[in-house]
Amino acid sequence: MARRNNKYAVPSAAQGIQAFKAKVMKNEGYTVDPNRPDDVKYEVARDLGIPLQQGSNRDLTTEAAGQIGGKIGGSMVREMIRLAQQELVDRETHK
């Protein structure tokens, strides 16, 4: 799976987003190197039974790649929603 060159809407947020990914996936029970949080995709793939390897994964289906990314991204989105809900509760409590 080639690394994408996605651009962040706020480029200065890149480091924070990577740290957030590491924290979320660690909380999900995965072993995460904080210096290389993208590598957690290999552990996720292994758990899902998907043969993801470093380098070229030309034989990997779009569905399989989506399962890996969905597990990671879905976990991150759930945590962002939880944090936003907590912030709303905190704002109401401190009025």
Secondary structure, DSSP 8 states (H G I E B T S, - for coil): --------SSGGGHHHHHHHHHHHHHHTT----TT-GGGHHHHHHHHHT----SS--TT--HHHHHHHHHHHHHHHHHHHHHHHHHHHHHHHHT-
